[in-house]
Amino acid sequence: MTKKLSHINDAGQADMVDVSSKTISNRTAVARGTVEFPEAAFKILSDQNFLGKKGSVVQTAVLAGIQGAKKTSELIPLCHQINLTKIDLDIIPINNAFQISCTVKCDGKTGVEMEALTGVSIAALTMYDMCKALSHDIRITSIELEQKTGGKNDFQR
C-alpha cells in the first residue's frame, strides 16, 4: 500500500478532498499543547489568581480556543466546513506552564483533527498575548494530536 498526500491532486496542485461518497460517522479528536513560562512570570500570574489587566487569562484562552476551533475552515485553506457538535477546552496550570487540551466532536464525513489542533493553538496564542507584558520568554510547545476516532482509521498516541 502506497500512501500519498490527500490534498495534492495528480497534477501536483492543491486540491480539497471530495468527501461526498463517505458515510457519516461520529468523529472525535483530542489535541494537546503546553504554554511554558519563566518561573518569575508564572509566579506573578499565580499570585494574581491568573488574572491579568485584560481579565482571566485561562477563561479568555478557553473562549478563544473554542472560537478558533469553530473557524478552522476559514484559517486553513483546504479544510472542510464542519458542523461541530461539541468542543471541550481545558487549561490546567502545571509546573510553570499551562497544559491545554481540546476535544472536538462531530457527526460528519471528515474528521476534526484540525479543529482540535487549531483550538489548542489559538488558546496558546491567546495566553501568550495576554501575558507577554510579563515576559516574552513564553514558549508554546508540544502541540500534537493525541487521538482521533471515526472514519477509516482511529489513532491513539
Order of alpha helices (4+ residues) and beta strands (2+ residues): beta-alpha-beta-beta-alpha-alpha-beta-beta-alpha-beta-beta
